[in-house]
């Protein structure tokens, strides 16, 4: 039988968070900037007509390249909404 004087290992737990309240004001809240339908249509034109790269457009709008790719992935939906908005404006005027 073996007798150990020191434990082989110790369990170290992460320190618990201090409860600073739900409305902590130490960090400013990030803004959620959403591109309008018109901006999305302009992005589609830049890619298809002006042959600009996704990276160039992402830098221009201050967005991630993936966000620009998502616009192109869903271009059918965005164009449909854009056209419906245009028709609705003509009917109301």
Secondary structure by P-SEA (a helix, b strand, c coil): ccccccccbbbbbcccccccccccccccccccccccaaaaaaaaaaaccccccaaaaaaaacccaaaaaaaaaaaaaaaaaaaaaaaaaaaac
